[in-house]
Amino acid sequence: MADGPIDLKAPDAEAKLKQSTKPLIVLLDGKDFDVEWDILKDIATVAHINARSLDEVTELVYNEAVSVFMFHTLTLEKETLAKFKKLKIIGRLGVGYNNIDIKAAAEQGISVCNSPDYGVEEIADLTMCMILDLHRRMHWYANMIKDGKKLHGVEEIAAAGRGATRVRGQTLGIIGLGNAGIAVAVRAKAFGLKVLFYDPYLRHSIEKALVIKRAMSLEELLAKADCLTLHCNLTKDNFHFIGENELRQMKKGSFIVNTARGGLIDEEALARALKDGHIGAAGLDVHEKEPFTYTPDQPLHDAPNLICTPHSAFYSDQSLVEMRKTAAKDVLAYFTDKPMRNCVNARFFP
């Protein structure tokens, strides 16, 4: 038995694989697979290939893997899924699964499981960090000091921080009241924010349990929110859900935060709204094109009053382990004929 995951790019990979008769499980887009190996080593040969693109996924993986794990950096469309000869289950290391065609997977007999309840605290904490930062402009003050700017007296500090506002009493609009949305609502109330949410899929009366208010339409939420934060999945139906029309319905000078999925916001429209001041500031952890860089091919590269982070809201040392264990346990359950907790495409199976 191997004493850890096999690196499929290593020269001795083939020799190590020949030493095992167990089925092959592969992490596609990473190389730290120790947590999963500890859970799956008794039932499978566990390996990683650290592919930056699908071009780096080898015929060995397509021909032999019974399960693959993946983060969000690769996309498995119907045509790619068809290349796998023995694949039975995909472990999505994360919450969202818009990078996997889950219906096509089911049609090919492939289950897809995710890790829906990991990182909720981390996402909510980073969301609140952005909300507070946009209101209090700490990011911009800190960068001024780092760049050598000296602020003398109240008037210079006020000029440099123009747009800073008191947090208490502001209205936070939340789109999507799932686990992360609820966690943000609870934190926001502690800071004195008025919480208003829009989620047409949730039963009525949940607002009473959380002591928050519900908007009956997206238009109502946009008109009332001083700061908008997104906490919904990305689907084909809500791509660019927040576009030119929606941004212009928001209050002049309002804020927007997105720690969900980049495709929910039309970045070209957001760039225009930031440049003309209709949107006062934005905090984005996710982008349409990732990894995000401040280069001319990105619509937001020269937008003012913008904070960007690298799709990292989910991360803490603790949440990463939690996420990986959750997915690995579902894969183990599949191969040991036990119920899976988080199969996201069960409804598409015949």
ABEGO torsion letter per residue (X at the ends): XBAEBBBAABAAAAAAAAABABBBBBBAABABAAAAAAAAAAABBBBBAGBABAAABBAAAAAABABBBBBAABBBBAAAAAABAABABBBBBEABAAABBAAAAAAAGBBBBBBAABGAAAAAAAAAAAAAAAAAGAAAAAAAAAAGBBBBEAAAAAAAABGBBBABGBBBBBBEBBAAAAAAAAAAAAAGBBBBBBBAABBBGAAAAAGBBBBABAAAAAAABABBBBBBBBBAAABGABBAAAAAABBBGBBBBBABBAAABBAAAAAAAAAAGABABBBBABBABOBBBBBAABAAAABBGBBBBBGAAABBAAAAAAAAAAAAAAAAAAAAGBBBAABAAAAABX
